[in-house]
Amino acid sequence: MNAEGIAETELPIEKQIEWHLTSNCYPPVPKFMVKPCVEAIYACNEEDWNREIELPEGTLYRGLTTAPASAIVESHRLDTWITNEGDY
């Protein structure tokens, strides 16, 4: 099922993102990225595209333990869950 189909389900957003990361991404993204992805979605929907999201232990973004919400959304193809279509 594609991201749009997953987003239309009545599953909690955490389950939707888990499904998307493990089924629609190649290679599959580990489940430990669900929480940062959901936080990034919420940040972007609150128009806080630059909010720094804490990454799981051992995960780095450009050498840092945090990543901007926009980078997480873009790199994990989460735009389907963004209801606020501002620039990111």
C-alpha positions as CSV (number, residue, x, y, z in Angstrom):
1,M,0.0,0.0,0.0
2,N,1.3,3.4,-0.8
3,A,1.7,6.3,1.7
4,E,-1.6,7.9,0.7
5,G,-3.4,4.6,1.3
6,I,-1.7,4.1,4.6
7,A,-2.6,7.7,5.7
8,E,-6.2,7.1,4.9
9,T,-6.5,4.2,7.4
10,E,-7.8,4.7,10.9
11,L,-4.6,3.3,12.4
12,P,-2.8,5.5,14.9
13,I,-0.2,7.7,13.3
14,E,2.6,5.7,14.9
15,K,1.3,2.5,13.2
16,Q,0.9,4.3,9.9
17,I,4.5,5.6,10.0
18,E,5.8,2.2,11.1
19,W,4.0,0.6,8.2
20,H,5.3,3.2,5.8
21,L,8.9,3.0,7.0
22,T,9.1,-0.8,6.9
23,S,7.0,-1.4,3.8
24,N,7.4,1.6,1.5
25,C,11.0,2.5,2.0
26,Y,13.9,0.6,0.5
27,P,15.9,-0.3,2.3
28,P,13.4,-0.5,5.1
29,V,13.9,2.1,7.8
30,P,14.2,0.7,11.4
31,K,11.2,1.0,13.7
32,F,13.3,3.1,16.1
33,M,12.8,6.0,13.7
34,V,9.0,6.0,14.1
35,K,9.0,8.4,17.1
36,P,11.3,11.0,15.5
37,C,9.3,10.8,12.3
38,V,6.0,11.4,14.1
39,E,7.6,14.3,16.0
40,A,8.9,15.8,12.7
41,I,5.4,15.5,11.2
42,Y,3.8,17.3,14.2
43,A,6.5,20.0,14.0
44,C,6.0,20.7,10.3
45,N,2.3,20.7,10.7
46,E,2.8,23.4,13.4
47,E,4.9,25.3,10.8
48,D,8.1,24.7,12.8
49,W,10.1,23.2,9.9
50,N,13.4,23.9,11.7
51,R,12.6,22.3,15.0
52,E,15.4,20.0,16.0
53,I,14.2,16.5,16.6
54,E,16.2,14.2,18.9
55,L,17.4,11.1,17.0
56,P,17.7,7.6,18.6
57,E,21.0,6.7,20.2
58,G,23.6,5.9,17.7
59,T,21.8,7.7,14.9
60,L,23.4,10.9,13.5
61,Y,22.4,13.6,11.0
62,R,25.5,15.4,9.6
63,G,27.4,14.4,12.7
64,L,24.7,15.6,15.1
65,T,22.3,13.8,17.4
66,T,19.4,16.0,16.2
67,A,18.0,16.8,12.8
68,P,15.6,19.5,11.5
69,A,12.0,18.3,11.2
70,S,12.1,19.2,7.5
71,A,15.1,17.0,6.9
72,I,13.4,14.0,8.6
73,V,10.2,14.6,6.6
74,E,12.0,14.9,3.3
75,S,14.4,12.0,3.8
76,H,11.7,9.6,4.9
77,R,9.1,10.7,2.4
78,L,6.6,11.8,5.0
79,D,5.0,14.6,3.0
80,T,1.7,12.7,2.8
81,W,1.2,13.4,6.5
82,I,2.0,17.1,6.2
83,T,-1.3,19.0,6.3
84,N,0.4,22.4,6.4
85,E,2.0,22.9,2.9
86,G,4.5,25.6,3.9
87,D,8.1,25.5,2.5
88,Y,10.5,23.0,3.9
